[in-house]
Amino acid sequence: MHAKPGDWLLVEGREVGNRPRRGRILEVRSADGRPPYLVRWLEGREALVFPGPDARVVDAAELARIERAETEHIAAVQREITARAAR
């Protein structure tokens, strides 16, 4: 895993009760972009992170694509629910 400041760390909640988390990488502590990373989580807390296997690094453009796809998926599900309720 490699990152640069400004990238985003996405941690998928793979266990029941663990929700996905997103944080902006503020600082990379190694010269080659490997962990640890200083991350500011969306909740506002900062932490030094050694990401596990359920994490990935994306740049801002990729995060925007992910968020667009999530929004489109939610809209499609809502349309399907509305259509089924109208039947």
URZI-V428275 format. One record per helix or strand of 3 or more residues. SS is the DSSP state (~ for helix, > for strand). FROM is the first residue (numbers start at 0). LEN is the number of residues. If there is no record, write none. Layout:
SS_FROM_LEN ; SS_FROM_LEN
This chain:
>_7_4 ; >_20_8 ; >_36_5 ; >_45_4 ; >_54_4 ; ~_59_27
